[in-house]
Amino acid sequence: MDAGGPVSAEIVIETGPNGREPCLARARVPVSAVVRTAYRDTPAAAERVAEPALSSAEVRGAIAYCAAERCVEAGAFCRDCRKRTDADGLATLDQFCAQFAAMTFSDTGLALQPGGPRPAAAFPSLAALARDWQGEEYWFLARRVIRRIRKEEDPRPKRMAGAADDLPDPVLILVRPQLADNIGMVARAMANFGLDDLRLVDPRDGWPNEKARAAASGANFIVDAARAFPALETAIGDLNFVCATTARQRDLAKPVLTPEQAVQEIRRRMDDGQRCGIVFGPERAGLETDEVAVADAVIMVPVNPRFASLNLAQAALLLGYEWLKETRRGSLGRVTTYETPLTAGQQTRGSPPATKEQLVGFFEQLEEELERLGFFNPPHKRQTVVRNIRTMFSRIGATEQEVRTLRGIVATLSRGKGAGRKSPT
């Protein structure tokens, strides 16, 4: 073990022929072996890389250590990690090869004699040599494992913050969607507005589909949980109230609702314990009239009558936005550790609005300097000009900090500031 001792309660630094390397303290297993097995298989499989088996806490500790890149602080890197080659200054493949006294390649019989300080090495192929030089980005793999663990523990990690299980959301049903990309974009729109129950009816490109996950841009939890059904009747079988979206007028005796009216009705019914859904048709022509017929109401969006068609993601976004407005669960923009929820209206960046006394002080300073410089000419219009100036600056709703800035500007322009400033001529 390195003289530096343990880096943490579970990780120590071992010094060997390959340099300093982080290992689990009890089993002396390299962190890279744990991360590699957890990524390629499962965290449970990573427990078996040592004998006796590692604990779940040890495996997670190694993964967390790697994901946080604590090896950089310790100056110790796993043998085949990209960070080791970077730390050793091996920026090119030639530099990597120059380390070895000799090199052989089993697939071709090629032998090289770089004459470096490290012992001779054998590689299966040139491609294997290049992979060894590039190294594995273990910290990236560790972060993927952490996301996978979180997903298993909470399959819907990006649900609406504070959304309780007793406040259900409507189901969105896509009938015969033609492009997996559109399904992914619908999932993204749903995630934006706190919806997460997506159902598909006979998707053209089959299901599941990796293109949908790529287009979801982080809303994979909705794509992964989406269910496919062979027919619309089975997809809506457990629902009490269903609305069908359409841009075309149908000769059906049904209520026609705007998105706002539709979500109000859905909210009322869901508060009574009913399950509700919204049906969207395929991209090319929308729902068939027979499919609209099984719905309880029709949703039509106010649009340009000469260009009324919306794509799937646009339609889902409109309905999701109206739903979030109705439930009042959203926030203006994102909220993170460093960003608190905003409210609509003028943002003052922590400075309160200026008082009238502060504004009048600014007005008097400005008017005094304008008077000194002969701005009020002819004199008999002075009062009108002053009134206009005060009206203009009052209208901006300045904060205390902004008034101080304005007064500083007036002082600098009138008296000059700094040795390099020239006097006005």
N, C-alpha and C positions, 0 to 999 in steps of 0.2 A: 504493500500500500504506500502511496505517496506520503512523504513526510508532512504534507499539508493536512492530512487527516480527512475526516468526513466533510463533504460539502453540505450535506443536509442529514436529517435523521436516517435517510435510507440510501443515499448515494455517496460513494467514496471514489477517490481517484486512484486508479492502478497505474503503475509505471512498468512497462514491458518493452519488448523489442520494437513495438510499433509506436512507442511514445506514451504519453499520458492519455488515459482513457477512462471515462466515467462508467462505473459499474454499481450494481446493487450491492449494498454492504454485506448482507448475510450470505448470499450465494456467489458473490464475485462474478455475476453474469453481466456482460456488457449491456448497457442501456439499448444499444442498437439491436441486439438480439431480441429483446422484449418488444421494441417498437415494430421491428420487421415482422415478427410472428403475429402480433396483434393486428397489424394492418392487412397482412396477406390472409390471415385466417380469422381469429377472434381473440379478444382479450382473455377469454377462458383458456384458449390454447396456449397463450403466452405464459400462463402460470406453469406450464409443463416444460419450459425450457431449462429448468433446473431440477435437481433431485436432492433433498425433498422439494416438492412443488412450491412455487412462490404463492404468496397470498394475493388476494385481489387488491389489497391496499398497496402492496409492493409493486404490482404491475401498473397500477394507476399512478403511483409516485414516479416510476421511471418514465411513463408517457408524459406526465405533466412537466417533468424536468426537461425532457427533450423539446416539447412544444414551446416552452418558455425560453428556449435557447440559453439555459443557464450554463451550458458548456463554455460559452464565450467568456463569461465572467470568470470561470474557473481556469480557462486556458487549457482545457483538456477535451479532446475530440475522439469520437468513435473511429475505429480503424478505417472503415470504408465510407466515411461521411464526406460530403462535399465541403463541409467547413474545415476538415483537416487539410485537404489539398489547397484550399484558399489560404489557410493560416500558414502553410508551408511555402507559400509563394509560387506554387506550381500552376502558373496561369496558362501554360500551353502543354500539349501532349509531348512535345520534344523535351521540355523541362522535366516532365514526369519520367520519361524513359531514361534521361541522363542520370537518374539516381542509381540505376542498377549496374552491377558489374557485367552481367550478361543476361540475355533474354532469349527464350525459345518459344515457338508456337507449334502446338501439337497438330493442328489441322493442316499445316503446310510444310512443317519441318524447317521453317525459317529460323535462323539464329542470328542474333545481333550482339555486338560487344560494345555497349556504351562506355564501359570502364568507370562506372560510378561507384560510390562507397558502399551501397547496399549489396547484399549477396545476390547471386544469380536467381532469376525467377522464371517460372514456366507459366505460360498463358494458353488457354485453349485456342484463342484466335486473336486477330487484331481487334475485332469488335469487342471482345472481352477485355482487352487491354484498355480500350477507349472508355469502357464503362467503369473500370477501376479508377482511371484518372478522373473522370467526371465525378464519381462518387454518388452516393444516394443522398437525397435531401430528406434526411430522417425527421427533421423538425416539421417539415410539411406533412409527412406521413403521420406523425404523432397528432397533429392538429386534426387531420381527417379522422383518426381513431376517436378523438375526443368528441367530434361532432357526431360520429356514429353512436357512441355511447349515450350521448344526450338524446339523440333521436330515439333510441331504444327505451330510455327512461321516460321521455316525453315525446310521443310521436308527432305532436303538433307544437313545436317549440316557439313558433311565431304567431300563436293565436293572439287575439286582441288582449292587450294587457288588462288584467282585472276582470276578464270575461268569465262569468260564473257559469257552471254547468246548468243552472236552473234558468238561464237566459238563452234559449236556443235560437238558431239562425235558420233562415230558409235554405232549402236545397237548390242548387243550380243543376239543371239537366241539359246536356248538349245532345241533340238528336242528330245522328249520322254526321259527326264532324269529319271534314275531309282532310284537314291538315293537322298533324300532331303539333306543329308549331303554334297553331291557334289555340289548341287545348292548353299548352303551356302558358300562353299569354293571358288566357282567361283565368288560369290559376293565379297568376301574378296579380291581376286586377282584384280577384277575390281576396287575396292576402292583404292588399292595400286597405280593404274596407271590412276586414274582420270576418269574412265568410270562409268556411273551410270544408263544406260538404259538397263534393262535385261528383256527379254521376254522368256516365256516357252511355249512349244508346247506339250500338252497332257502329263504332268508329271505323272509318274506311281503311286506315292503315294498321288496324289491330291494336291490341292493348295487352300489356304495357308497351310504351314506346319511348325510347331514350331521347328522341327529339323534343318531346314535350317537356322533359326534365330540363333540357338545355334552355328552352325558351322561357321557362318559368322564372329564371333569374333569382333563385333563392327561395321560391315558393314550392320547393320540391316536396315538402310535407303534404301539400294538397294533392299534387300529382300522384305521389306514392299511395295516398289513401283513397284515390278515386276508384270507383267501382264501375265496371262495364256490364251492361244488360243487353239481352238480345232484342228487346222490344220496348217501346215507350210504356206500354201498359204495365210491364213488370217493374220498370224504373220508378213509376209513380204509385205503385200498388199500396205502399204504406202511408201515403199522404192523404190529408183530408181536403186540402184546398190547393189548386194548381192554377197558375196564370201562364198563358202562352204569349210570347212576344212575336209581333209581326209588323211589317211595314205595309202590307197589302190589306185592303178592306175585304172582309169575308161576309158572305151572306148567311150570318149565323145570329140567332137571337141570344146574345151574350152581353154582359157589361163590358164596356170599353173604358179602360183606365189609363191615365198618365202614369209614369213611373212613381211620381209622388203619391198619387191616390192608391196605387197598387201596394206600395210598402206600408201605407197607413192601414189598409185592410188586412194585409198579412200580419202586421204587428198586433192588430186587435184580435185576430183569430189565434195567433200563437200565445197571446196572453191568456186566452181561454183554454189552452192546452192542445190546440190543433197543430198538426204538422203541415207545413206549407212548402211549395216549390215553385220555381220559375223555369219555364222550358224555352230553349233557344233552338232554332232550326239550323240546318246545314248552310254553309257559306254561299252556295250557288243560288239557291232559290227559296230558302227558308222552309218553314213547316208546311206540310200538306194540309189542306182544309180538313181532312178527316182527323189529323192529329190535333189541330186547333179545337175540333169539336169535343174532344174529351176533356178539355180544360174548363175550369169554372168561370174564367174571365180572360179578357184579352188586354195585353199591354201594348200601347202604341206611343211612340216618342214624338213630341212636337219637333218636326224637321222641315227642311226645305222640301216642299212637295214634289219638286222636279228631281231631287236627288235624295231619296228617303232611306236608302239601304245603309245599315251600319254593319261593320264586321263584328265577329263574335266578342272580341275583347272589348270593343267600344260599348257594345250593348251591356255586357256584364259589368263594366265599369260604371255606366250610368245607374244601373239598378243597385249596385253596391254602394255607390255614393249616396243615393237616396235612402238606402237602409241605414247607413251610418248616421246620417242626419236625423233620421227618425228615432234611433236608439240613443243618440247623444253619447256615444262611447269613444268618439275619435278625438284626436288632438291636431292642432295646426302643425304639420310637419312632424319630424321624428323627435323622440324623447330618448336621451341616452344618459349615461352617468354624468355627463357634463352639460347636458341640455335639458332644461326644464320645460314643462308645457307652456305654450303661449296662449294668450287670448287675443281676439280680434281687436283692432284699434291701434292707435299710435304707440309705438314702442319707444321708450325713453332711455334705454341702455343704462338703467340704474340711476339716472339723474331726474329728480322730480321736476314738474313744470315750474317755470319761473313765476315768481310772485309779481303782482302789479307794481310793487315798489321797485323790484329789480328792473322791470321793463322801463319804468319811468326814469330810473337812474341812467339807463342806457340811452333813452331818448334825449335826455338833457345833455349828456356828454356829446352825443352825435350832433345835436343842434348847436351846441356851443362852438364846436370845431367848424361846422359849416358856416356859422356866422362869422368866425374869425377869418375864414378864407374867402369871404364874399360870395358865398353860394346863393344867398337869398337876394336876388336881384331880378326885377325891381322890388324894393322893400315892401310895397303895399300888398304883394302876393305872398309874403312870408307865412302868414297864418294858414293859407290854403295849402301851401307846400308842406308845412309841418304836419298838418292834419293828414295829408296823403301818406307821408313817411310813417307816421305812427300807425295808421290803418294797415299799411303794408306789413310792417314788422309784427303787429299784433296778430295778424292773420296766420302767421306761420306756426304759432303755438310753441315757441321756443322753450327749451329746458333751461335750468339754472346754468348748466355747463355751457350751453350754446350762447347764453347772454354774456357769460364771462369771456367766451371766445370773441364775440362781436365787439365787446368793449376793448379787448386787447388789440383787435384789428384797427379800431378807430385810433387808439393811442399810438400804435406803431406808424400808421399813415400820417398822423398829425405831427408827431414829435421826432420820428425817426428812431431807429433802434439798431445798434451795432456800429462798430468803428468804420465799417466799410460803406455805410449809407451816405449818399450824396445829398446835400441840401437842395430843396426844390428851387428852381430858378424862374 
